[in-house]
Amino acid sequence: MNIIPILGVGLIGALIAVILKEYKPEFKIYISIVSGIIIFFLVSSNLKSFIDLVTRFI
């Protein structure tokens, strides 16, 4: 799993949320949600292979 894109999305999302918090506080939650969704989709392909591995042992 390549951690660099996940780390990048998280850091950029947090930075944008902090910057926008001063001007439009309600956008902070939107940026956080979008960043979380992007990170989930980046991780989901590896999550599927992990679930397959666990179900094989059960």
C-alpha beads as a LAMMPS data file, in Angstrom:
LAMMPS data file: protein, C-alpha beads

58 atoms
57 bonds

1 atom types
1 bond types

-500.0 500.0 xlo xhi
-500.0 500.0 ylo yhi
-500.0 500.0 zlo zhi

Masses

1 110.0

Atoms # bond

1 1 1 0.000 0.000 0.000
2 1 1 1.382 3.354 -0.975
3 1 1 1.035 5.642 2.022
4 1 1 2.298 8.838 0.339
5 1 1 -0.951 9.744 -1.521
6 1 1 -3.024 9.043 1.595
7 1 1 -0.738 11.203 3.695
8 1 1 -0.826 13.935 1.055
9 1 1 -4.616 14.022 0.894
10 1 1 -4.842 14.134 4.673
11 1 1 -2.307 16.934 5.077
12 1 1 -3.690 19.042 2.232
13 1 1 -7.245 18.567 3.497
14 1 1 -6.246 19.594 7.005
15 1 1 -4.318 22.620 5.742
16 1 1 -7.223 23.809 3.573
17 1 1 -9.650 23.259 6.466
18 1 1 -7.523 25.369 8.810
19 1 1 -7.159 28.148 6.243
20 1 1 -10.873 28.207 5.378
21 1 1 -11.876 28.090 9.063
22 1 1 -10.951 31.756 9.416
23 1 1 -13.182 32.889 6.533
24 1 1 -15.993 30.334 6.327
25 1 1 -16.131 28.040 9.377
26 1 1 -18.884 25.874 7.880
27 1 1 -16.592 24.792 5.017
28 1 1 -14.234 23.091 7.473
29 1 1 -16.592 20.146 7.916
30 1 1 -17.129 19.814 4.154
31 1 1 -13.399 19.709 3.468
32 1 1 -12.939 17.112 6.218
33 1 1 -15.698 14.900 4.825
34 1 1 -14.369 15.103 1.257
35 1 1 -10.835 14.302 2.439
36 1 1 -12.131 11.314 4.379
37 1 1 -14.043 9.995 1.374
38 1 1 -10.991 10.327 -0.877
39 1 1 -8.827 8.510 1.674
40 1 1 -11.458 5.767 1.989
41 1 1 -11.439 5.186 -1.770
42 1 1 -7.639 5.097 -1.820
43 1 1 -7.637 2.454 0.919
44 1 1 -10.652 0.450 -0.287
45 1 1 -8.744 -1.570 -2.894
46 1 1 -6.313 -2.823 -0.247
47 1 1 -9.157 -3.347 2.199
48 1 1 -10.834 -5.777 -0.208
49 1 1 -7.752 -7.969 -0.396
50 1 1 -7.486 -7.925 3.411
51 1 1 -11.137 -8.993 3.782
52 1 1 -10.576 -11.814 1.285
53 1 1 -7.563 -12.978 3.299
54 1 1 -9.510 -12.959 6.568
55 1 1 -12.497 -14.805 5.101
56 1 1 -10.173 -17.457 3.710
57 1 1 -8.980 -18.254 7.243
58 1 1 -12.487 -18.406 8.711

Bonds

1 1 1 2
2 1 2 3
3 1 3 4
4 1 4 5
5 1 5 6
6 1 6 7
7 1 7 8
8 1 8 9
9 1 9 10
10 1 10 11
11 1 11 12
12 1 12 13
13 1 13 14
14 1 14 15
15 1 15 16
16 1 16 17
17 1 17 18
18 1 18 19
19 1 19 20
20 1 20 21
21 1 21 22
22 1 22 23
23 1 23 24
24 1 24 25
25 1 25 26
26 1 26 27
27 1 27 28
28 1 28 29
29 1 29 30
30 1 30 31
31 1 31 32
32 1 32 33
33 1 33 34
34 1 34 35
35 1 35 36
36 1 36 37
37 1 37 38
38 1 38 39
39 1 39 40
40 1 40 41
41 1 41 42
42 1 42 43
43 1 43 44
44 1 44 45
45 1 45 46
46 1 46 47
47 1 47 48
48 1 48 49
49 1 49 50
50 1 50 51
51 1 51 52
52 1 52 53
53 1 53 54
54 1 54 55
55 1 55 56
56 1 56 57
57 1 57 58
